[in-house]
Amino acid sequence: MKKLLFSITLFLCGILSYGQNGPKIEFKEETINYGTVTKGEDSGKRVFEFTNTGNEPLLISDAKSSCGCTVPSYPKEPIAPGATGTIEVQYNMNPGPISKTITITTNAINKENGMVALRIKGNVIVKEEKSVLEKKKEGPRI
């Protein structure tokens, strides 16, 4: 009897959660890998694409980075059901490894507290430049 009651309860919870109305956010990808990029040759801009898969307008109320070296920009207007949007991220291209988190606050019902953690990762290198004043190394003369 307990198993039957538990099964029925689980089934009903599943049905009720499936039928919830509201905005839902789905990202094409939640992590962007810059790979190895060269400072001065890469702008540091990347774009996260998302879709409102719910049946009510999606509102993004905030986007914060884990540090000041990454600046996110997000749409301020509501995203209609079925519509897509983008969150642009600008990294300042400090040399070294990249591992940053951008926290997005929304009214989406499919994310815990409406929050989504987006990540960027990679490595920034500095291109070695040879000075024109530097003497060329010559091999031994024969």
C-alpha positions in Angstrom: 0.0 0.0 0.0 2.8 2.4 0.9 4.5 1.7 -2.4 1.3 2.4 -4.4 0.7 5.6 -2.5 4.3 6.7 -3.0 4.1 5.9 -6.8 0.9 7.9 -7.2 2.3 10.8 -5.3 5.5 10.8 -7.5 3.4 10.6 -10.6 1.2 13.5 -9.6 4.2 15.6 -8.7 5.7 14.9 -12.1 2.5 15.9 -13.9 2.1 19.1 -11.9 5.7 20.2 -12.4 5.5 19.5 -16.2 2.4 21.7 -16.6 3.8 24.7 -14.8 3.2 28.0 -16.6 5.9 30.6 -16.7 9.1 31.7 -18.4 11.8 29.2 -18.9 15.4 30.0 -20.1 17.5 27.6 -22.1 21.0 28.5 -23.1 22.7 27.2 -26.3 25.7 26.7 -24.1 26.5 27.7 -20.5 30.3 27.6 -20.8 32.3 29.3 -23.5 35.9 28.1 -23.9 38.1 30.9 -25.4 40.9 28.3 -25.9 44.4 29.9 -26.1 44.1 33.5 -27.4 46.6 36.2 -27.9 46.2 39.6 -26.2 45.8 42.3 -28.8 44.6 39.9 -31.4 41.3 38.9 -29.7 38.7 41.4 -28.5 37.6 39.3 -25.6 34.0 39.5 -26.6 31.8 36.4 -26.5 28.0 35.9 -26.7 25.8 33.5 -24.8 22.6 32.7 -26.8 19.4 31.8 -25.0 15.7 31.0 -25.8 12.6 31.6 -23.7 11.0 28.1 -23.9 8.2 29.0 -21.5 4.8 30.5 -22.1 5.2 33.9 -20.4 7.7 36.7 -20.9 11.2 36.2 -19.5 12.8 39.0 -17.6 16.5 39.3 -16.9 16.9 41.6 -13.9 20.7 41.4 -13.4 24.0 40.0 -14.6 27.1 40.0 -12.4 30.6 38.8 -13.0 32.8 37.1 -10.4 35.4 40.0 -11.0 35.7 43.4 -12.5 37.7 42.0 -15.4 34.6 40.6 -17.1 31.7 42.9 -18.0 28.3 41.3 -19.0 25.5 43.1 -20.9 22.0 41.7 -21.1 18.6 42.7 -22.6 16.6 45.0 -20.4 13.3 44.3 -22.2 11.2 41.2 -21.7 11.9 38.2 -24.0 8.7 36.9 -25.5 7.9 33.1 -25.3 9.8 31.4 -28.1 12.0 34.4 -28.7 15.8 34.3 -28.4 18.2 36.8 -26.8 21.9 37.2 -26.1 24.1 38.0 -23.2 27.4 39.6 -24.3 30.5 39.2 -22.2 33.6 41.3 -22.5 36.8 40.0 -20.9 39.7 42.4 -20.5 42.2 39.9 -21.8 44.6 39.9 -18.8 47.4 37.4 -19.6 47.0 34.0 -17.9 44.3 31.5 -17.4 40.6 32.6 -17.7 38.1 31.1 -15.3 35.2 33.4 -14.6 31.5 33.1 -13.7 28.7 35.4 -14.7 25.5 35.0 -12.6 22.3 35.8 -14.4 19.2 36.6 -12.3 15.8 36.0 -14.1 12.2 35.1 -13.4 12.7 31.7 -15.1 10.8 28.9 -13.3 13.1 26.1 -14.6 16.2 27.4 -12.7 16.7 27.4 -9.0 15.8 30.9 -7.7 15.8 32.0 -11.3 19.6 32.1 -11.3 21.9 30.8 -14.0 25.7 30.5 -13.7 27.5 31.1 -17.0 31.2 30.4 -17.3 34.1 31.5 -19.5 37.4 29.7 -19.5 40.6 29.7 -21.5 44.1 31.1 -21.6 45.4 34.5 -22.7 49.0 34.7 -23.9 51.1 37.7 -24.9 52.7 37.6 -28.4 56.5 37.8 -28.3 57.8 40.6 -30.3 61.4 40.8 -31.4 63.1 44.1 -31.3 64.5 45.4 -34.6 67.5 46.6 -32.6 68.2 43.1 -31.4 71.2 41.6 -33.1 70.6 38.5 -35.2 72.3 35.4 -33.9 74.6 34.1 -36.4 75.7 30.6 -36.7 79.4 29.6 -36.9 81.2 30.7 -40.1 82.9 28.0 -42.0 
